[in-house]
Structure formats: C-alpha cells, structure tokens
Amino acid sequence: MRSRTSIIRARVGKREFSAFIAEAVERELRGQVLDEYLADYESRKGPVPEQARQRARQVFDEVFAEEGEWPAAS
C-alpha cells in the first residue's frame, strides 16, 4: 500500500509537492476560520441559513484570492 505522501507526489509531481500541501493547509485553515466566525455570529444572533453559509464561504474565498494574503488578526 502506498503512503499518502507518495500518492500526492505521483499526482502533483515532486517539485510541486510543497506548494500543493501549503495550499491544502491554507484552504483547511480558511475553512476553520470561517467556521469560527459563523459560530460566533450564531451565538450572538441565531442560526445562519445554509444558503447564507454557502455565500459567506464564497465571499470569504474571493476576498482571500483578491488579497493574496491572510488578513491581520484583530
């Protein structure tokens, strides 16, 4: 059985491995940050409808793509 690392390397190439992993980790962290924002909002204002959650995720991803960097923590 092949390791996850070898499967990823075979798929994206040895040279692109680190960039692929960094991008995957960034996507995961962005998702976690958005989930934290939404949980905070819900604790103060109540449930967020699924359609609004999806739109928030889309806007959040667009902002990160435009900025090219993570926003400063407040």
MARDOBA-203669 format. One record per atom (N, C-alpha, C, O): y, x, z. Coordinates in steps of 0.1 Angstrom, whole numbers, plus 5000, padded with zeros to 4 digits. Each point is the difference from the previous one (the first is absolute). Layout:
residues N
YXZ...
END
This chain:
residues 74
498850085000501249925000501250095000500250095008500849884983501250084999501049965011500149885004500750215000501049985010501249924994500250014988500649935020501249934995500950104993500649974990499550155016500950104994499650044986500850014991497950015007499550044987500249894990500250024988499649855016500249894992501449994995500349974988500650045022501550004996500350114991500749984990498950145013500350124991499449984986500750034990498249915009499449974987500849904992500150014988500549905019500749894994501450044996500549974989500250115020501450034997500250154996501150034996497950055005500250144997500350085012500749965009498850174991500250095011501550025003500450015011500450014978501450035002500849895006501050025007498649864990500849885004499549945013500649905005498450165001499449955012501049985012500149895005500750214998500949995011501149904997500449925010500150074978501049904997499449865001500749915005498150074991499449875001499849965014500349885004499350215004499849975015501349975006500149905008500950184989501449975006500549874996500649925009499250044979500549874995499249885007500649905003498150124999499249905006500449985015500149895005500150225002500550005014501349935001500349925009500650114981501449945001499949854998500649935007498550034983499849854998499549945013500549895004498650175002499449945013501149995011500149905006500650214995501150005010501149904998500449935009499950064978501049894996499549865004500849925005497950064992499449875004500149985015500249895004499550215004500049995014501449975005500249925009500850154986501449985004500449864997500649945008499150014980500449874996499349905010500649905004498150124999499349915009500650005013500149895007500450224998500750015013501349924999500449935010500450084979501249934999499749855000500749925007498350044985499749855000499549955013500349895004498950195004499549965013501249985009500149915008500950184992501249995008500849884996500449935009499750054979500849884995499349875005500649915005498150094994499249885004500149985015500049885005500050225002500149995015501449945004500149935011500950094981501349955003500349874994500749915006498850064981500449894992498949904997500349894996498450155005498949924997499350054987500450104994498649835002499250044989500750024987501049924997498650184995500550024987499049954990498850045000501649874991499149944990499450114991500750114998498149874997499350114992500850034987500150124997500549794997500950034988501150095004500350104992500349885019501150095005499550145003500750094998498149915008499450135003499850084988500350124999499149824990499850074988501350044993500150124995500949805006501350044994500650125008500650094995499349905019500550115008499350134996500650114999498149894999499250124996500550054987500150124998500249794992500450044987501450075001500350104995500649845013501450055002499950145007500750094996498549915014499850135008499650114991500550115000498549864991499550104991501050044990500150124996500749794999501050034990501150085006500550104994499949885018501050085007499650145002500750094997498049935007499550135002499950074987500350124999499349814990500050064987501350054995500250104994500849825008501450034996500650115008500650094994499249915019500550115009499350134998500650105001498149894997499250134998499850075013499550115000500949835011499750065013500049895011500449884997499150155014499949915011501449985007500750105001499649785003501349985007500050065013498950025006502250024999500150065014499749895010500349894999499050165012499749915011501349965007500950085002499149805003501249965007499749995015500949965008
END
